[in-house]
Amino acid sequence: MNKETTSSKVTKWVLISISFIFIALMLLLPLITVIIEAFKQGWDVYKQAVVDDYTVHAVLLTVEATVFAVIINTVFGLSAAWSLTKFNFKGKKILTTLIDLPVTVSPIIAGLIFLLTFGRQSPLFPILQDLDIKIVFAVPGIVLATIFVTFPFISRELIPVLESRGNDEEEAAALMGAGGFTIFRKVTFPHIKWAFLYGVVLCTARAMGEFGAVSVLSGHLRGKTNTLPLHVEILFNEFQYVPAFAVASILVVMAIIILILRSVIEYTGMRKSNVR
Amino acid sequence: MKRTNRSVIPGFGLTTGITLAILSVVVLIPLASLVVFTSHLSWDEIVATITRDRVLASFRVSFLTAFVASSVNLVMGIILAWVLVKYTFPLKRLVDGMIELPFALPTAVAGIALTALTADTGLIGGFFAKFGIKIAFTQLGIIVALIFIGIPFVVRAVQPVLEKLDPSYEEAASVLGASRTRIFWKIIFPEIIPAALTGFGLAFGRCLGEYGSVVFIAGNKPFETEITPLIIMSELQEYDYASATTIALVMLIASFVTLFLVNLVQSRNTKILKGGV
């Protein structure tokens, strides 16, 4: 028995060590590399790269695309979650599959289908040209691609929570004469608040970092259609390593903030739902 | 769309309407245009495009690297999930949070960081270069990038299963004199393998389509380190939409098949958990 426990202790620490080494090499080291490379030539060079006009513009475009994605996916997520969990109708399964589809598609293919929809060879192209709307190789394309790749992120968090709660409370409220928005605000939303925030955080993370889909649709015009990740790519391919890593460090900081928010939401949300 | 039974809860028309409207613009219309565009392609053209040597080579590179990377993650994912569920140790919460990093860190940033690390001048690349092993700009580099991308999938699939595992079976086996290794392989392993395979499938699907982290580290040499998404991208840059779409279709079919298999494993898994067949 004694031998057994020592051997299991050995196993325990061997496994923990393997995990630590793996995490340190695969996850921690890349993060540290970005910071080291960014500051290789000192603070002044770093600052110059970060406050560069093109970088600032890229930050603003990334924020714009992210905000759009979060807003549209919030409206969609809340509507879809309500429609899919409160009512029974035909075609529900197909609808769920279609909502999940965007995350299973390669980002490059996501970009491709928007190119086919709004690009030069599309039947819609003459109409868009008459209306003077540019989508491909312009900001609207980037926004659309970002919405596409983050499409199910909010609804996917809400639907399981609403499904597991059932509809009794909402039905009671409706029978007592409450209107739809009142029911949503007073009865439903308090229960899905944490799941909703969680979805928003995941959506933000993916939206600010999207590369492939946006890359297809952007046309890479500096100062016009360049998001932060695309700006990193251009700098890196021009062998401007220090500026590339300096810009990347902005994204690293954002990623760390996202990770912290995620675990805070998970932790508080879990505690709250346990108390209830 | 018709409701099959009436509910007292209001808002069916409004929410379903919004859902369908946004879904149409974001998903249905673009997908329809893919179908329309494909219908203009002739069968001979499709076959000619996907049997080009360079395209076939890219399929081989993509599938091989995705498979190797996901296999590494299958093993590491089970170890990580085991460690996080069964043991207490310092910095556990931090490690648990770090697992999610590949979802939060933009792929392009991961790509350039891993490239700098594994190039001959980098910290890890320099070490391996002494033994004549090159990582960046080889298939090994692609695998490293894909391992990074796929880390969370298996861990997050296996973790909840391990947490819910009833300890009484382990205890019973232990009382009956089974060794810990035997308990793991005979009792715990069969329970977590469906979840682990689900995670493997999801990671594999993600790796097949991955672009951002791979382009930097791969070197993109035709026939050697050129992945399929990159071929699609270069066809697009040459405005050869027909070839790009054809190759994309093959990738789409591959990812749907992967997803279908994952769902199959998952539904069997939930059936077992619920006590059915």
Boltz contact constraints between the chains, C-beta under 6 A:
constraints:
  - contact:
      token1: [A, 8]
      token2: [B, 180]
      max_distance: 6.0
  - contact:
      token1: [A, 12]
      token2: [B, 87]
      max_distance: 6.0
  - contact:
      token1: [A, 15]
      token2: [B, 79]
      max_distance: 6.0
  - contact:
      token1: [A, 15]
      token2: [B, 83]
      max_distance: 6.0
  - contact:
      token1: [A, 16]
      token2: [B, 83]
      max_distance: 6.0
  - contact:
      token1: [A, 16]
      token2: [B, 89]
      max_distance: 6.0
  - contact:
      token1: [A, 18]
      token2: [B, 79]
      max_distance: 6.0
  - contact:
      token1: [A, 19]
      token2: [B, 80]
      max_distance: 6.0
  - contact:
      token1: [A, 19]
      token2: [B, 83]
      max_distance: 6.0
  - contact:
      token1: [A, 22]
      token2: [B, 76]
      max_distance: 6.0
  - contact:
      token1: [A, 23]
      token2: [B, 95]
      max_distance: 6.0
  - contact:
      token1: [A, 23]
      token2: [B, 98]
      max_distance: 6.0
  - contact:
      token1: [A, 26]
      token2: [B, 148]
      max_distance: 6.0
  - contact:
      token1: [A, 27]
      token2: [B, 98]
      max_distance: 6.0
  - contact:
      token1: [A, 27]
      token2: [B, 101]
      max_distance: 6.0
  - contact:
      token1: [A, 30]
      token2: [B, 113]
      max_distance: 6.0
  - contact:
      token1: [A, 30]
      token2: [B, 114]
      max_distance: 6.0
  - contact:
      token1: [A, 33]
      token2: [B, 113]
      max_distance: 6.0
  - contact:
      token1: [A, 33]
      token2: [B, 116]
      max_distance: 6.0
  - contact:
      token1: [A, 33]
      token2: [B, 117]
      max_distance: 6.0
  - contact:
      token1: [A, 34]
      token2: [B, 113]
      max_distance: 6.0
  - contact:
      token1: [A, 37]
      token2: [B, 116]
      max_distance: 6.0
  - contact:
      token1: [A, 76]
      token2: [B, 22]
      max_distance: 6.0
  - contact:
      token1: [A, 79]
      token2: [B, 15]
      max_distance: 6.0
  - contact:
      token1: [A, 79]
      token2: [B, 18]
      max_distance: 6.0
  - contact:
      token1: [A, 79]
      token2: [B, 19]
      max_distance: 6.0
  - contact:
      token1: [A, 80]
      token2: [B, 19]
      max_distance: 6.0
  - contact:
      token1: [A, 82]
      token2: [B, 15]
      max_distance: 6.0
  - contact:
      token1: [A, 83]
      token2: [B, 15]
      max_distance: 6.0
  - contact:
      token1: [A, 83]
      token2: [B, 16]
      max_distance: 6.0
  - contact:
      token1: [A, 83]
      token2: [B, 19]
      max_distance: 6.0
  - contact:
      token1: [A, 86]
      token2: [B, 9]
      max_distance: 6.0
  - contact:
      token1: [A, 87]
      token2: [B, 3]
      max_distance: 6.0
  - contact:
      token1: [A, 87]
      token2: [B, 7]
      max_distance: 6.0
  - contact:
      token1: [A, 87]
      token2: [B, 12]
      max_distance: 6.0
  - contact:
      token1: [A, 88]
      token2: [B, 4]
      max_distance: 6.0
  - contact:
      token1: [A, 88]
      token2: [B, 5]
      max_distance: 6.0
  - contact:
      token1: [A, 89]
      token2: [B, 1]
      max_distance: 6.0
  - contact:
      token1: [A, 89]
      token2: [B, 3]
      max_distance: 6.0
  - contact:
      token1: [A, 90]
      token2: [B, 2]
      max_distance: 6.0
  - contact:
      token1: [A, 91]
      token2: [B, 1]
      max_distance: 6.0
  - contact:
      token1: [A, 98]
      token2: [B, 27]
      max_distance: 6.0
  - contact:
      token1: [A, 104]
      token2: [B, 255]
      max_distance: 6.0
  - contact:
      token1: [A, 104]
      token2: [B, 259]
      max_distance: 6.0
  - contact:
      token1: [A, 106]
      token2: [B, 209]
      max_distance: 6.0
  - contact:
      token1: [A, 106]
      token2: [B, 229]
      max_distance: 6.0
  - contact:
      token1: [A, 106]
      token2: [B, 251]
      max_distance: 6.0
  - contact:
      token1: [A, 107]
      token2: [B, 211]
      max_distance: 6.0
  - contact:
      token1: [A, 108]
      token2: [B, 211]
      max_distance: 6.0
  - contact:
      token1: [A, 108]
      token2: [B, 229]
      max_distance: 6.0
  - contact:
      token1: [A, 108]
      token2: [B, 232]
      max_distance: 6.0
  - contact:
      token1: [A, 108]
      token2: [B, 233]
      max_distance: 6.0
  - contact:
      token1: [A, 109]
      token2: [B, 248]
      max_distance: 6.0
  - contact:
      token1: [A, 112]
      token2: [B, 244]
      max_distance: 6.0
  - contact:
      token1: [A, 112]
      token2: [B, 248]
      max_distance: 6.0
  - contact:
      token1: [A, 113]
      token2: [B, 30]
      max_distance: 6.0
  - contact:
      token1: [A, 113]
      token2: [B, 34]
      max_distance: 6.0
  - contact:
      token1: [A, 114]
      token2: [B, 30]
      max_distance: 6.0
  - contact:
      token1: [A, 116]
      token2: [B, 33]
      max_distance: 6.0
  - contact:
      token1: [A, 116]
      token2: [B, 34]
      max_distance: 6.0
  - contact:
      token1: [A, 116]
      token2: [B, 37]
      max_distance: 6.0
  - contact:
      token1: [A, 117]
      token2: [B, 30]
      max_distance: 6.0
  - contact:
      token1: [A, 117]
      token2: [B, 33]
      max_distance: 6.0
  - contact:
      token1: [A, 147]
      token2: [B, 26]
      max_distance: 6.0
  - contact:
      token1: [A, 148]
      token2: [B, 26]
      max_distance: 6.0
  - contact:
      token1: [A, 151]
      token2: [B, 26]
      max_distance: 6.0
  - contact:
      token1: [A, 170]
      token2: [B, 9]
      max_distance: 6.0
  - contact:
      token1: [A, 171]
      token2: [B, 8]
      max_distance: 6.0
  - contact:
      token1: [A, 174]
      token2: [B, 8]
      max_distance: 6.0
  - contact:
      token1: [A, 174]
      token2: [B, 9]
      max_distance: 6.0
  - contact:
      token1: [A, 175]
      token2: [B, 8]
      max_distance: 6.0
  - contact:
      token1: [A, 180]
      token2: [B, 10]
      max_distance: 6.0
  - contact:
      token1: [A, 180]
      token2: [B, 11]
      max_distance: 6.0
  - contact:
      token1: [A, 205]
      token2: [B, 104]
      max_distance: 6.0
  - contact:
      token1: [A, 209]
      token2: [B, 106]
      max_distance: 6.0
  - contact:
      token1: [A, 211]
      token2: [B, 107]
      max_distance: 6.0
  - contact:
      token1: [A, 211]
      token2: [B, 108]
      max_distance: 6.0
  - contact:
      token1: [A, 211]
      token2: [B, 212]
      max_distance: 6.0
  - contact:
      token1: [A, 212]
      token2: [B, 211]
      max_distance: 6.0
  - contact:
      token1: [A, 212]
      token2: [B, 212]
      max_distance: 6.0
  - contact:
      token1: [A, 229]
      token2: [B, 106]
      max_distance: 6.0
  - contact:
      token1: [A, 229]
      token2: [B, 108]
      max_distance: 6.0
  - contact:
      token1: [A, 232]
      token2: [B, 108]
      max_distance: 6.0
  - contact:
      token1: [A, 233]
      token2: [B, 108]
      max_distance: 6.0
  - contact:
      token1: [A, 236]
      token2: [B, 112]
      max_distance: 6.0
  - contact:
      token1: [A, 248]
      token2: [B, 109]
      max_distance: 6.0
  - contact:
      token1: [A, 251]
      token2: [B, 106]
      max_distance: 6.0
  - contact:
      token1: [A, 251]
      token2: [B, 109]
      max_distance: 6.0
  - contact:
      token1: [A, 255]
      token2: [B, 104]
      max_distance: 6.0
  - contact:
      token1: [A, 255]
      token2: [B, 105]
      max_distance: 6.0
  - contact:
      token1: [A, 258]
      token2: [B, 104]
      max_distance: 6.0
  - contact:
      token1: [A, 259]
      token2: [B, 97]
      max_distance: 6.0
  - contact:
      token1: [A, 259]
      token2: [B, 100]
      max_distance: 6.0
  - contact:
      token1: [A, 259]
      token2: [B, 104]
      max_distance: 6.0
  - contact:
      token1: [A, 263]
      token2: [B, 97]
      max_distance: 6.0
